[in-house]
Protein backbone atom coordinates (compact mmCIF):
# COMPACT_ATOMS: atom_id res chain seq x y z
CA UNK A 1 0.00 0.00 0.00
CA UNK A 2 1.38 3.38 -1.05
CA UNK A 3 1.68 6.18 1.55
CA UNK A 4 -0.50 9.25 1.18
CA UNK A 5 -0.77 12.82 2.34
CA UNK A 6 -3.35 15.57 2.11
CA UNK A 7 -2.49 18.97 0.70
CA UNK A 8 -2.98 21.52 3.47
CA UNK A 9 -6.18 22.90 1.92
CA UNK A 10 -7.60 19.40 1.44
CA UNK A 11 -6.84 18.53 5.06
CA UNK A 12 -8.55 21.73 6.23
CA UNK A 13 -11.68 21.08 4.18
CA UNK A 14 -11.77 17.46 5.38
CA UNK A 15 -11.67 18.58 9.03
CA UNK A 16 -14.22 21.36 8.36
CA UNK A 17 -16.62 18.75 7.00
CA UNK A 18 -16.02 16.50 10.02
CA UNK A 19 -16.93 19.39 12.32
CA UNK A 20 -20.02 20.17 10.22
CA UNK A 21 -21.26 16.56 10.35
CA UNK A 22 -20.52 16.33 14.09
CA UNK A 23 -22.83 19.32 14.59
CA UNK A 24 -25.59 17.67 12.54
CA UNK A 25 -25.89 14.39 14.44
CA UNK A 26 -23.98 12.24 16.90
CA UNK A 27 -21.64 9.87 15.09
CA UNK A 28 -22.13 11.42 11.65
CA UNK A 29 -18.63 12.92 11.64
CA UNK A 30 -17.22 9.48 12.46
CA UNK A 31 -19.17 7.96 9.56
CA UNK A 32 -17.75 10.62 7.24
CA UNK A 33 -14.20 9.89 8.47
CA UNK A 34 -14.72 6.15 7.91
CA UNK A 35 -16.03 6.75 4.38
CA UNK A 36 -13.04 8.94 3.47
CA UNK A 37 -10.52 6.58 5.09
CA UNK A 38 -12.02 3.59 3.29
CA UNK A 39 -11.75 5.24 -0.13
CA UNK A 40 -8.25 6.58 0.59
CA UNK A 41 -7.14 3.05 1.54
CA UNK A 42 -8.56 1.75 -1.75
CA UNK A 43 -6.77 4.54 -3.63
CA UNK A 44 -3.45 3.73 -1.94
CA UNK A 45 -3.84 0.05 -2.73
CA UNK A 46 -5.05 0.58 -6.31
CA UNK A 47 -3.99 4.12 -7.30
CA UNK A 48 -4.98 3.67 -10.94
CA UNK A 49 -8.56 2.75 -10.00
CA UNK A 50 -9.80 6.33 -9.99
CA UNK A 51 -11.36 7.97 -13.01
CA UNK A 52 -8.75 10.04 -14.87
CA UNK A 53 -9.42 13.77 -15.02
CA UNK A 54 -7.29 16.48 -16.64
CA UNK A 55 -3.94 17.57 -15.22
CA UNK A 56 -2.70 14.14 -14.16
CA UNK A 57 -5.44 13.80 -11.57
CA UNK A 58 -7.80 10.98 -10.69
CA UNK A 59 -11.16 11.00 -8.96
CA UNK A 60 -12.93 8.57 -6.66
CA UNK A 61 -16.44 8.98 -5.31
CA UNK A 62 -17.16 8.23 -1.66
CA UNK A 63 -19.44 5.28 -1.03
CA UNK A 64 -21.84 6.95 1.41
CA UNK A 65 -21.41 10.73 1.29
CA UNK A 66 -21.74 12.83 -1.85
CA UNK A 67 -18.08 13.78 -2.18
CA UNK A 68 -15.26 13.26 -4.65
CA UNK A 69 -11.68 12.68 -3.65
CA UNK A 70 -9.29 14.16 -6.20
CA UNK A 71 -5.75 12.87 -6.03
CA UNK A 72 -2.42 12.62 -7.81
CA UNK A 73 -0.57 9.32 -7.97
CA UNK A 74 3.17 9.95 -7.81
CA UNK A 75 5.89 7.27 -7.79
CA UNK A 76 6.39 7.73 -4.02
CA UNK A 77 2.97 8.65 -2.66
CA UNK A 78 -0.65 9.55 -3.28
CA UNK A 79 -1.41 13.24 -2.83
CA UNK A 80 -4.99 14.09 -1.86
CA UNK A 81 -5.80 17.38 -3.59
CA UNK A 82 -9.44 17.79 -2.51
CA UNK A 83 -12.27 16.23 -0.57
CA UNK A 84 -14.87 17.95 -2.70
CA UNK A 85 -18.61 17.99 -2.04
CA UNK A 86 -20.73 17.37 -5.12
CA UNK A 87 -22.74 20.54 -4.42
CA UNK A 88 -19.76 22.89 -4.42
CA UNK A 89 -18.68 24.73 -7.56
CA UNK A 90 -16.81 22.24 -9.79
CA UNK A 91 -13.07 22.79 -10.00
CA UNK A 92 -12.87 25.21 -7.04
CA UNK A 93 -9.72 23.33 -5.93
CA UNK A 94 -7.77 23.69 -9.21
CA UNK A 95 -5.63 26.56 -7.89
CA UNK A 96 -4.11 24.07 -5.45
CA UNK A 97 -2.27 22.47 -8.36
CA UNK A 98 -0.29 25.66 -8.99
CA UNK A 99 1.26 25.68 -5.51
CA UNK A 100 4.28 23.60 -4.54
CA UNK A 101 3.36 20.30 -2.97
C-alpha positions, 0 to 999 in steps of 0.5 A: 500500500502506497503512503498518502498525504493531504495537501494543506487545503484538502486537510482543512476542508476534510476537518471542516466537513467532520466538524459540520457533520458532528454538529448535525448528528452524533456519530455522523462525523465518524461515519464521514471519516470512515467513508473517506478513510475507506476510499483513501485506503482503496486509492493507496492500494489501487492508485490507478482505480480512480477515473482520470481527469485532466492535469494528471489527476484521478477522482474517486467517489465516496461510497456513502457521502456525496463527495469526490476525492481528487488525487495525484498518484506519484511514484512515491505517494498519493497526494490528496488534492481535494475532498470535494462535495458534489454541491460545491462549484466544480473545480474550485480546488484547481488553484491548489495544483499551482502551488508547490506540494 
